[in-house]
Amino acid sequence: MGEAVTVDVGADAKGKDQKEEKRVGLFDEAKTVETWRTVTAGFLDGIACTTFMTIVTIWALFGDDLRLIVTDYEADDTFTAITIFCLVCFSIELLVASVTKDGYFLSFYFTLDLIATGSLLFDIPKIYEEITGIEEKDSTATPDGSDQADSAQVKETATLTRAGRTSKAGARAGRIFRLVRLVRILKLYKQYIQHQDLTAKQIQEMEEEELAQSRVGQKLSDLTTRRVIIGVLTMLLLLPLFDYSYHQEDITLMDGGLEMVVSTYNVPGANSTAAFQAALEAYVKNTDGLYWIVVNGTDYSGQFGFDGSAHRRLRSLEYDEIVFEGSYAKFDLHEDSVLQAWLNIARTLFICLILGLGAMLFSRDANILVLSPIERMIKKVKDMAENPLKKQEIRDDDGDQQFETKILENAFSKICSLMAVGFGEAGAEIIGENMRSGGELNPMVPGKKMVAIFGFCDIRQFTDATEILQEGVMEFVNSIAHIVHMEVSLHGGSANKNIGDAFLLVWKFDKDIEKEEILEAARTGVTKGSKGERINKVADGALASFVVMIAMLKKSARLRAYGKNEALCKRMPNYSVKMGFGLHVGWAIEGAIGSEYKVDASYLSPNVNMSARLEAATKQFGVPILLTEDLVNICSESTKARCRAIDRVTVKGSSVPMTLLTYDVDTDGLDYDLDSPEFAKDPDFFTKSHGNYKDEFAQHPDIVKTRGASPEFLKKFGEGYDAYRRGDWAEAREILLSCDSYRRSAKGAVIRDGPSQTLLRVMEELDFKAPADWPGYRELTEK
């Protein structure tokens, strides 16, 4: 037996409440932290804090220099305390900004602020002395006056001079790093300007619209500021390296040392003493390049093995002479001049490098952010003038921020694409002409005669569907339009007009094919050479697109769902989306129709109207597709064999008879699993028209599967049609009545052939007896 399990519902609920309270508490805590960060960041950018930190920064820039200018040693402690206070203020600001401002920590300006804050250590004497290793001496101290002190004075002076040089080098480094504090002034100035702009907007209550700095302007300004800061600091830090004095390991005693030697010589009895010799040796030892020394008329060069005539081989800039009270010393500066020359070359190259690099970086920033987008837009204008239908590239974002130039460039591309979509091929000349001209907008360009294939298709039972679907009719139409436009485009054509429930479609021929060649081929049915093959390809593609559209209407799960709509099926039992198609070839005038207020780019011609009449007649003949003889004449031979003539008629407004043909389609042959998720996607995913077919009617899966007439049926119908044409209507009746037994769907169901029934009705009106003057054609009374 199982044991009973007791569930403490109250404890479970209590636990859930505690978890919920904890979650709410964490949310409130996070919200509080975010509010604190926002408030603190606002305080840092506020006018009070900005003004205070500006004063502190100005003091940090000039305070130490003012200490040396206007005060004595006794005031150093006071200045040191103020410097420490400034250091604390900068450190607090650095820490708080790192916590409250997004993207500041470890950024470029964070690094500069950190260096500027650290440079304050050079302004604290005790720390500065520890860093440089220099201690301040009591200025009141006096040296020992013994003879040994006199003889060692040269060495002591050299040591002190070296120490002074080290102190100056440290001070120079401190001054350079102190200049980094200037960046703080720039940053604080920007904050002040932003605050002033915000205040002005608040006071004026947005009465005046001000142009805010663009993102690209901010980026360019920020990059320029960074480049200038880095360039100036780099020059300040590195230019001293190209000064000869920087590379001197010791400061020589060329001037003061000779004076000391002469002084020891002039001390009574000292000229032969060891003190003079020691001073002379120390002078020689602590100077570089000495090659001639004379003290009070006595030449001591030979004592040290110097060549007194060396200066004769030196340039005037390569030697130096020190003179003091009749004594003099000459120095060889050749090596120094060579080093200085190399340093001059290096300094010149360095400056050229900095200037060239700076110019390149500034130019690069301007090119990337401003000039390149403008040049690309200009190129797009030229491309659009040459080919208005060219697909425009829309550049993807390459970061979190999208700059205005890129927004403008992409907007221009979208406008060009929308113009191409809106005007279509018929409006290409309008767009190109206005893009090429520099004057005012002129949409009313002259029309142009051309020859093309015109297709017209219409959604069946559209009025009833609109009344039932109401607002949903837009999605209904657009779902069908997607299939129509896609297949037309994939088969080399373009959509020209969307007229609610109907679409006007156009297939143009290559520009090198003359209009007369196309019309001659349509009249005679003869196409020759490569041009003839290209004409065949366009005509075959137009017909193939209509056949594939019929298959796609059934394959689309979205459109098949309308067949399950209760309201639609109640008004139209067994409802499914169907369309009628008419296809014809002929001349038309291509151009702008309308006025400067509204323009439509389209085609005017009886041939355009003919395609619409054909579509309307599909209902009379009970077929989805009607073709004219002219259109079939320019198709390939294999495609011609798949079409059947169903009547010969004259249409309203014309006395010239034409043969009407159809292409038989049976969608029952689509043996796909139409409930598969594949067909619930957009038509782009399940269309088969992307393939490169040599003979699309023999290779395209949808066309092959929907072939709707057997050779036996076509032969039988042809016999009945021929009897109808020659006036033997009794025989025609017998044959056409038997046609139903020859035509079966892919599922084996009998298909009542529409054209057969239409011809039977025509003959029945005259009791199946052809008129005595029967010309082999009739007038098509229905439009």
Summary of the structure (lengths in Angstrom):
residues: 783
radius of gyration: 48.9
end to end distance: 86.8
largest distance: 163.8
contacts: 2252
relative contact order: 0.05
helix: 62%
strand: 11%
